[in-house]
């Protein structure tokens, strides 16, 4: 064998031997023990959901430990996510107020919290192959408690209620602009899944923040009242355009709690020759855009 080849082979073998030694040194940080049964088959532990993870050789033992733990938690998360989401989806769809995206986001948040409370049951280091196996578990009672809390939240969220809406300035015969705004607010609520109830004037005090036994007759109803008042009118300096300003105020109550309170100024701009009602409708549409933003935020709460 030529001397150059022999020297090269010796160098390669030396590197391999060094790498093997390094790997062996890194794979002795846990006591040697027989392979546990859960490595070959995911175990059933009474009262727990379990997850098994494995990680191969890494430069430092702690890196391998962390990777094995992360993989075990990921596998545990996949199992409990199916359980949690399935139960929550059934209730959320019964209520008809939750989108698939909202259901998924809520499930992910709750599962992440559950995984923070997961316990490491056992670790096993396969010294020969330098693989670390980790077994983690979370209590089925903890998962069931989270499921119950999520289901209650779905049932109690404000968007699972109905709304009785009153134009407070003219509760019996609202003018055209009030009717327009009232219908638009109703549509905003329906878009969020809130059911609309025909207003009954005997409940008007409930929409004015005065809680009484009367308001409790419709236990799942939010009472809302609004006013729309003309504020002022301005012409542009060249006299070609006209702006009309309105003040919109509203409050929404559930039992003795204020769900949302709105106080905004709306402006409608049109040609100077346009009539007040036409420009008023433009202002109303601007009002509704602002109302939607506020209600979409406030209605995410629950009783």
C-alpha atoms as one frame of an Amber mdcrd trajectory, in Angstrom:
protein
   0.000   0.000   0.000   1.492   3.377  -0.946   2.666   5.372   2.063   0.423
   8.409   1.236  -2.747   6.265   1.170  -1.781   4.517   4.388  -1.224   7.844
   6.154  -4.573   9.143   4.844  -6.460   6.055   6.017  -4.852   6.295   9.423
  -5.963   9.920   9.687  -9.543   9.018   8.712  -9.647   6.139  11.197  -8.287
   8.433  13.893 -11.008  11.010  13.241 -13.693   8.330  13.297 -12.324   6.919
  16.522 -12.268  10.399  18.056 -15.848  11.069  16.966 -16.941   7.714  18.359
 -15.240   8.463  21.624 -16.856  11.900  21.796 -20.262  10.416  21.129 -19.716
   7.726  23.724 -18.640  10.352  26.236 -21.814  12.365  25.575 -24.056   9.294
  25.951 -23.197   8.292  29.486 -24.945  11.074  31.400 -27.767   8.731  32.515
 -27.304   5.364  34.225 -27.380   2.326  31.953 -30.678   0.429  32.212 -32.809
  -2.034  30.212 -35.120  -0.644  27.553 -38.519   0.155  29.130 -41.664  -1.181
  27.469 -43.003   2.324  26.710 -40.186   2.915  24.211 -41.549   0.225  21.901
 -45.241   0.868  22.531 -46.902   4.017  23.853 -48.210   3.077  27.295 -51.633
   3.440  28.850 -51.399   5.153  32.256 -54.638   5.312  34.220 -55.772   8.899
  34.691 -53.286  10.411  32.241 -52.750  11.350  28.627 -49.169  10.516  27.620
 -46.634  11.487  24.994 -43.328   9.875  24.014 -40.452  11.731  22.349 -36.954
  10.828  21.196 -33.873  12.817  20.196 -30.604  11.655  18.634 -26.988  12.653
  19.377 -26.275  16.333  19.972 -23.117  18.273  20.920 -24.243  18.747  24.532
 -26.350  16.485  26.767 -28.702  19.325  27.735 -29.513  19.977  24.063 -30.519
  16.342  23.643 -32.562  16.422  26.849 -34.416  19.549  25.716 -35.068  18.184
  22.234 -36.391  14.876  23.559 -38.671  16.721  25.999 -39.956  19.038  23.271
 -40.762  16.120  20.988 -42.582  14.300  23.790 -44.666  17.398  24.615 -45.451
  17.906  20.937 -46.802  14.368  20.639 -48.772  14.779  23.866 -50.190  18.057
  22.548 -51.411  16.392  19.364 -53.378  13.855  21.369 -55.042  16.213  23.824
 -55.725  18.797  21.081 -57.976  16.297  19.320 -59.869  15.626  22.552 -60.199
  19.264  23.599 -61.099  20.597  20.156 -63.672  17.890  19.490 -65.622  18.625
  22.678 -65.317  22.405  22.298 -66.373  22.300  18.644 -69.600  20.478  19.530
 -70.640  23.198  21.996 -69.365  26.119  19.901 -71.327  24.940  16.865 -74.456
  24.433  18.928 -74.154  28.068  19.947 -73.460  28.984  16.316 -71.216  31.907
  17.293 -67.675  30.586  16.709 -65.742  30.354  13.458 -63.402  27.435  12.757
 -60.463  29.819  13.106 -61.647  30.967  16.548 -62.180  27.368  17.690 -58.658
  26.403  16.578 -57.050  29.453  18.209 -58.876  28.870  21.499 -57.901  25.186
  21.478 -54.224  25.965  20.822 -54.135  28.496  23.662 -55.658  26.081  26.159
 -53.510  23.116  25.085 -50.346  25.209  25.408 -51.354  26.039  28.988 -52.025
  22.377  29.733 -48.610  21.349  28.408 -46.924  23.783  30.786 -48.326  21.628
  33.596 -47.248  18.293  32.059 -45.042  16.014  34.168 -41.980  14.089  32.998
 -42.613  10.505  34.064 -39.418   8.831  32.873 -36.342   9.136  30.646 -34.270
   6.385  29.074 -30.906   6.792  27.374 -30.097   4.286  24.633 -26.327   4.451
  25.029 -25.576   2.216  22.063 -27.399   4.443  19.576 -27.097   7.634  21.641
 -30.840   8.273  21.640 -32.707   9.798  24.552 -36.341   8.802  25.093 -38.731
  10.842  27.256 -42.195  10.002  28.606 -44.466  12.890  29.642 -48.036  12.948
  30.939 -50.856  15.307  31.845 -53.798  14.500  34.092 -57.084  13.635  32.399
 -58.841  15.555  35.183 -56.896  18.699  34.217 -57.906  18.266  30.577 -61.539
  17.701  31.545 -61.508  20.856  33.706 -60.219  22.924  30.792 -62.847  21.435
  28.478 -65.602  22.361  30.929 -64.276  25.910  31.274 -64.118  26.338  27.493
 -67.646  25.010  27.045 -68.967  27.396  29.703 -67.197  30.297  28.018 -68.765
  29.376  24.680 -72.208  29.374  26.267 -71.719  32.584  28.245 -69.977  34.731
  25.649 -71.910  37.878  24.792 -72.052  36.864  21.143 -74.173  33.889  22.185
 -76.923  36.226  23.406 -79.733  38.077  21.638 -80.087  41.847  21.290 -83.110
  44.104  21.779 -82.211  47.496  20.275 -84.052  50.796  20.854 -83.662  54.219
  19.189 -84.056  56.205  22.404 -84.932  59.562  20.832 -87.976  58.178  19.023
 -88.634  54.677  20.393 -92.060  54.380  18.776 -91.499  56.037  15.398 -87.802
  56.575  14.633 -87.027  58.860  11.708 -85.459  57.572   8.508 -81.853  58.140
   9.567 -82.403  56.426  12.916 -84.020  53.467  11.214 -81.065  53.251   8.830
 -78.522  53.266  11.667 -80.559  50.872  13.796 -80.806  48.376  10.931 -77.079
  48.706  10.257 -76.186  48.095  13.921 -78.460  45.062  13.858 -76.568  43.737
  10.844 -73.238  44.256  12.611 -74.533  42.198  15.528 -75.944  39.471  13.291
 -72.593  39.234  11.508 -71.086  38.380  14.900 -73.747  35.728  15.492 -75.959
  37.773  17.836 -79.679  37.157  17.371 -82.008  40.165  17.074 -85.204  40.375
  19.148 -88.107  42.642  18.192 -88.008  45.613  20.601 -90.796  45.716  23.180
 -91.161  49.214  24.655 -91.854  47.846  28.139 -88.150  46.886  28.318 -86.860
  50.316  27.275 -85.578  51.107  30.781 -83.281  48.071  30.507 -81.675  49.738
  27.478 -81.119  52.902  29.513 -79.031  51.230  32.186 -81.795  50.791  34.757
 -81.642  47.176  35.857 -84.706  45.626  37.436 -86.417  42.246  37.722 -88.153
  43.086  34.447 -84.828  42.939  32.586 -84.267  39.417  33.865 -87.400  38.099
  32.187 -85.323  37.581  29.049 -82.259  36.022  30.655 -80.204  35.718  27.466
 -80.924  39.173  26.069 -78.663  42.197  25.775 -80.546  45.521  25.784 -79.168
  48.321  23.634 -80.240  51.911  23.252 -78.870  54.603  20.949 -79.364  58.235
  20.005 -78.364  59.961  16.788 -78.364  63.757  16.951 -77.575  66.363  14.329
 -74.646  68.488  15.485 -73.757  71.059  12.825 -73.393  71.772   9.135 -70.467
  73.408   7.332 -69.909  74.583   3.766 -66.512  74.419   2.095 -64.799  77.768
   1.488 -65.596  77.553  -2.233 -69.228  76.741  -1.479 -69.210  73.512  -3.532
 -69.373  70.964  -0.726 -71.443  70.531   2.377 -70.570  68.544   5.500 -73.076
  67.478   8.115 -71.985  66.221  11.528 -73.908  63.871  13.802 -73.351  62.566
  17.324 -73.985  58.849  17.885 -74.231  57.548  21.437 -75.121  54.026  22.463
 -74.897  51.668  25.403 -75.500  47.926  25.582 -76.417  46.226  28.851 -76.590
  42.614  29.987 -78.319  42.312  33.365 -76.561  44.945  35.489 -73.375  44.990
  33.428 -72.390  47.404  30.655 -71.266  45.364  27.659 -70.320  48.306  25.447
 -70.534  52.102  25.469 -70.094  54.155  22.306 -69.784  57.917  21.811 -68.627
  58.991  18.345 -68.974  61.852  15.886 -69.890  61.024  12.289 -69.433  63.230
   9.233 -71.094  63.022   5.866 -69.848  65.114   2.927 -71.711  65.774  -0.318
 -72.335  68.428  -2.928 -73.747  71.663  -1.573 -76.893  71.037  -3.588 -77.565
  67.616  -1.984 -80.376  67.363   0.528 -79.716  66.815   4.228 -81.109  63.275
   4.290 -78.730  62.070   1.560 -75.682  63.484   3.308 -77.037  62.135   6.597
 -77.000  58.605   5.160 -73.357  59.063   4.165 -72.591  60.130   7.747 -74.534
  57.138   9.085 -72.461  54.715   7.038 -69.297  56.228   8.502 -70.820  55.859
  11.966 -71.521  52.191  11.375 -67.917  51.474  10.340 -66.705  52.903  13.654
 -69.466  51.153  15.590 -68.451  47.812  14.079 -64.843  48.184  15.273 -65.957
  48.980  18.807 -68.564  46.236  19.057 -66.317  43.549  17.581 -63.872  44.244
  20.405 -66.355  44.658  23.258 -68.554  41.682  22.365 -65.673  39.246  22.842
 -66.297  39.390  26.583 -68.581  37.084  28.539 -70.987  37.364  31.416
